[in-house]
Amino acid sequence: MRYSSGFRAALVALVALTCLGASSAARADSGTIWISELKGGFFIGASGGSGLLIFHGRRYPLSIGGLSAGLVFGASKTRLHGQVSNIRQPSDVAGVYGAAGGGAALAVGARAIVLRNEKGAVLRLSGREVGLMANADLSGMAISLR
């Protein structure tokens, strides 16, 4: 089979880009994260809290804040823990995470969520929510290093 030089050049470029993408993903690392968040609202909700990132054996304190819009009613306290992946440095965790979802807690409820920020960091969190809270909303959470 004979291939034109343009096709071969495009194929070589595609293979090179694929290898570069794989090597940059291979350099990405992960850490452990804990978040404690208080939420409350009536149609519009707000949340705030703190957290801790452990990355390469070092501890980094976090600040948490957020807004929700949709069907939001009640107040709750949520404690989440899990993994953050696709980060190269602690500051990659900082950013805005968005989600659409729903849930309810009456006294104690379970919660699990996967979020991604604009830098590509992925949070996989699970935990417990305590309080009286019902929601079906669009929400955003901002995480910053303290």
ABEGO torsion letter per residue (X at the ends): XBBBAAAAAAAAAAAAAAAAAAAAAAABBBBBBBBBBBBBEBGBBBBBEBBBBBBGGBBBBBBBBBBBBEBBBEBBBBBBBEBBBGBABAAAABEBBBBBBBEBBBGBBBBBBBBBBAAGBBBBBBEBBBEBBBBBBBBBBBBBBX
